[in-house]
Amino acid sequence: MLLPTPTSEPIQLSVAGLFDLPAALRVARALADANDETMVRIDLTRVSHFDDSGVAVLGRALTSHHRTDVKGLRRHQIRLLRYLGVEGFGESIVDAQPVWTS
């Protein structure tokens, strides 16, 4: 379930439960709709399960919007995104979860 947090700047998106293809498509649509200069923060810390197809769609969306922070990815998802050629992962740890920043 995608829960947008109403803020003026930056845009904050929270995803809870299953991160599958439909959830990833909603996040990708939100990134596509955001102004290129707008920071978009995606909180995945409440995701209980990541489907690899959703992670692949997320990766494509992250490469198209360059002002994005992602919190809550786990090691497997980070490895998958790197395998798919998505770069920009920092070594920062927030809430014991790796953070992706572009």
Backbone torsions as a table, in degrees:
resi	resn	phi	psi	omega
1	MET	NA	129.0	-179.8
2	LEU	-93.9	125.2	-178.0
3	LEU	-120.1	94.0	178.5
4	PRO	-70.4	137.8	176.7
5	THR	-100.0	119.0	-177.3
6	PRO	-69.8	110.9	175.1
7	THR	-139.7	157.0	179.2
8	SER	-76.6	-43.8	179.2
9	GLU	-164.9	129.5	-4.2
10	PRO	-80.5	172.2	174.3
11	ILE	-82.6	134.6	178.9
12	GLN	-120.0	129.5	177.4
13	LEU	-120.3	134.9	175.7
14	SER	-121.4	135.1	177.7
15	VAL	-118.9	134.2	179.2
16	ALA	-129.1	151.5	178.0
17	GLY	84.3	-134.7	-176.5
18	LEU	-84.0	128.2	173.5
19	PHE	-102.2	87.4	-178.6
20	ASP	-108.7	-169.0	-177.9
21	LEU	-59.3	-47.6	178.2
22	PRO	-60.5	-40.1	178.2
23	ALA	-64.4	-42.0	179.7
24	ALA	-65.7	-37.7	178.1
25	LEU	-65.3	-35.2	176.5
26	ARG	-66.6	-41.0	177.3
27	VAL	-65.2	-44.2	179.6
28	ALA	-61.1	-39.5	178.4
29	ARG	-64.7	-41.5	178.5
30	ALA	-63.5	-39.8	177.5
31	LEU	-66.1	-40.7	179.8
32	ALA	-66.0	-34.4	-179.0
33	ASP	-78.3	-19.3	-177.6
34	ALA	-74.5	144.0	174.0
35	ASN	-59.7	142.3	-178.4
36	ASP	-58.0	-28.2	-178.7
37	GLU	-87.0	-6.0	-176.9
38	THR	-85.2	129.5	173.7
39	MET	-73.5	131.4	176.5
40	VAL	-118.0	123.0	178.3
41	ARG	-107.6	125.5	-178.4
42	ILE	-113.9	120.1	-179.4
43	ASP	-103.6	112.6	-180.0
44	LEU	-110.7	15.5	-175.3
45	THR	-67.1	-20.4	-179.9
46	ARG	-100.7	13.8	176.3
47	VAL	-77.9	129.0	-179.4
48	SER	-89.8	-26.8	179.8
49	HIS	-151.4	133.0	176.3
50	PHE	-103.4	123.2	171.8
51	ASP	-87.3	134.5	-175.9
52	ASP	-60.1	-33.2	178.5
53	SER	-65.5	-35.9	176.4
54	GLY	-66.4	-39.1	179.0
55	VAL	-65.4	-38.0	177.9
56	ALA	-63.3	-42.8	177.6
57	VAL	-65.1	-41.5	177.1
58	LEU	-58.8	-44.0	-180.0
59	GLY	-58.8	-44.8	178.0
60	ARG	-62.3	-41.5	-179.7
61	ALA	-66.6	-38.3	-179.4
62	LEU	-64.5	-33.3	-180.0
63	THR	-74.2	-17.3	-179.0
64	SER	-92.9	-15.1	178.7
65	HIS	-124.2	114.3	-168.1
66	HIS	-89.6	-1.6	177.7
67	ARG	-116.5	76.6	-173.8
68	THR	-136.6	136.6	169.4
69	ASP	-118.4	135.9	177.4
70	VAL	-124.2	128.3	178.9
71	LYS	-119.4	135.1	173.3
72	GLY	108.6	1.9	175.0
73	LEU	-69.3	144.9	177.7
74	ARG	-100.7	170.8	-174.5
75	ARG	-55.4	-42.9	-178.9
76	HIS	-61.3	-43.2	-179.7
77	GLN	-66.3	-37.9	176.9
78	ILE	-64.4	-44.0	177.4
79	ARG	-61.2	-42.8	179.9
80	LEU	-62.7	-45.0	179.1
81	LEU	-63.1	-40.7	177.4
82	ARG	-64.7	-40.1	177.1
83	TYR	-60.0	-36.2	-180.0
84	LEU	-80.3	-0.3	175.6
85	GLY	91.8	11.3	178.0
86	VAL	-83.2	121.3	-178.8
87	GLU	-108.3	170.4	174.0
88	GLY	109.7	15.3	179.9
89	PHE	-80.9	129.4	175.6
90	GLY	-89.0	172.8	177.8
91	GLU	-95.5	4.5	-178.9
92	SER	-65.9	146.2	176.4
93	ILE	-122.0	126.4	176.1
94	VAL	-124.8	124.9	-178.3
95	ASP	55.0	38.5	179.4
96	ALA	61.3	19.7	177.9
97	GLN	-122.4	137.9	177.0
98	PRO	-62.4	153.2	-178.3
99	VAL	-118.5	137.2	175.1
100	TRP	-105.8	131.2	180.0
101	THR	-135.8	133.5	174.0
102	SER	-123.1	NA	NA
